[in-house]
Amino acid sequence: MGKVAVGAAVVTAAAVCAAAALVVRHRMKCSGKWARAMAIVKDLEEKCVTPIVKLRQVADAMDVEMHAGLASEGGSKLKMLISFVDNLPTGDEEGLFYALDLGGTNFRVLRVHLGGKEKGVISQEFEEVSIPPHLMTGSSDGLFDFIASALAKFVASEPDGFLPPNGRQRELGFTFSFPVMQTSIASGTLIKWTKGFNIEDAVGEDVVAELTKSMERIGLDMRVAALVNDTIGTLAGGRFYHQGVIAAVILGTGTNAAYVERSHAIPKWHGLHPKSGEMVINMEWGNFRSSHLPLTEYDQALDAESLNPGEQIFEKLISGMYLGDIVRRALLKMAEEAEFFGDTVPPKLRVPFILRTPDMSAMHHDTSPDLKVVGNKLKDILEISNTSVKTRKVVVELCDIVASRGARLAAAGILGILKKIGRDTIKAGENSKSVIALDGGLFEHYTNFRTCLESTLKELLGDEAADTIVIEHSNDGSGIGAALLAASHSQYLAVEES
């Protein structure tokens, strides 16, 4: 009897020891996986680091590339396109003007009633229209016919009493946010499509002529008075309200910058120098690249798999189209190599661009104690349930690493522009403020991104110089700006002035 009891006790003790060993092994395995996941996060953080010294190198490289792009066509990764806008709005513009803003999967038509210095923008109305996906990769006629018919419907809703005087055409500012080789204030040939558009028969064509043909086909009597991109529209919109505006930056789905340059500082400009002595330059800064940019394996993979490998490298680091996907790629590596979300890799995590930047922003701004927003986003978008608070904290950390790098690089880009035009330091006897108009959903809605950009620019400039630089949100500057440029380039201005 005693021997049986002892034997049973030995078996029980062995079972307990084995179970304990299993628990220890499981814990070690789990802690090993956690350590591996944390090593991936740490590696990302180290590769994304942007100390002030590196940011100054990026700003210097931007300045050098700007000079090269102004010296000759193709002299730089920055196109530094001459916009033919040499007279920005003064605030005196009057009348009813239209704008068409095409720059993504939606376009907007706007009507702006201007009342001059006294009244400013009296009223504005707009409509937003979604572009059916098949038209984004179809024919030029298909896209522009669709846009012209939406514009005609909008014109039909014009208030009574606003009919143009006999014999006069309505005038339109056309914001076209794709790379264009401008040939005059109201004509320009499309260089290439971006942002998911790929209409081959439009490349190399004058986009104003294409839109005009479509308007004529349906009997819409309207003249395109100015062809601009969203960044130049934002610059014009900002200048209408504040004469100190010297540059504009868009931080949205894509990114770009434009600024006011002295016409004598543009060696590739062979025309007559404008009376104003100034010319707005469309930088197309999304295409900037430099050995100083902190690239990771995720950026390289994203670029290699993109529609435009090797192009728009700066944009792929800082704009709303890509930030969420960089986070997704890091999470995927953690799931594959460290079982971060359990034994199996969540299938949704393999879907490119499934994690959008607005969702990343919502997670980054989550202040609830249990990070409920993060938990819900992981569950709703990636179908990852039952995540721990510990796991959610790591997701927020990834968002912070990627957003901070983007915001700090954007600030370095702005410093590059200020260096080029000599506004990065204080000149003796000068106390005027230089205003940079910023617009775009990323800047407007991603608060942590915006705050980081503003504080980094201040850090780069130093307190004294930072006091002379103002960053102003130019809400919907691109739409109003296009209408303002149509007004300042109206064919009837000479008639009214004579």
Salt bridges, closest charged atoms under 4 A:
ASP43 OD1 - LYS47 NZ 2.73
GLU46 OE2 - LYS42 NZ 2.97
ASP60 OD1 - LYS419 NZ 3.20
ASP63 OD1 - HIS67 ND1 3.23
GLU73 OE1 - LYS268 NZ 3.40
ASP92 OD1 - LYS117 NZ 3.39
ASP101 OD2 - ARG108 NH2 2.81
GLU125 OE2 - ARG111 NE 3.15
ASP141 OD1 - ARG217 NH2 3.37
ASP145 OD1 - ARG217 NH2 2.91
GLU158 OE1 - ARG170 NH2 2.90
GLU171 OE2 - ARG223 NH1 2.73
GLU210 OE2 - LYS213 NZ 3.14
GLU261 OE2 - LYS420 NZ 2.91
GLU297 OE2 - LYS333 NZ 2.97
ASP299 OD2 - ARG405 NH1 2.69
ASP303 OD1 - LYS316 NZ 2.68
GLU305 OE1 - ARG329 NH2 2.93
GLU311 OE1 - LYS192 NZ 3.45
ASP325 OD1 - ARG328 NE 2.67
ASP325 OD2 - ARG329 NE 2.99
GLU336 OE2 - ARG350 NH1 2.61
GLU337 OE1 - ARG36 NH2 2.43
GLU339 OE1 - LYS33 NZ 2.42
ASP359 OD2 - ARG356 NH1 3.53
ASP359 OD1 - LYS377 NZ 3.02
GLU383 OE2 - LYS348 NZ 3.93
ASP400 OD1 - HIS364 NE2 3.00
ASP439 OD1 - HIS473 NE2 3.45
GLU444 OE1 - HIS445 NE2 3.88
GLU444 OE1 - HIS473 NE2 3.84
GLU459 OE1 - ARG408 NH1 3.63
ASP476 OD1 - ARG108 NH2 2.58
GLU496 OE2 - ARG168 NH1 2.97
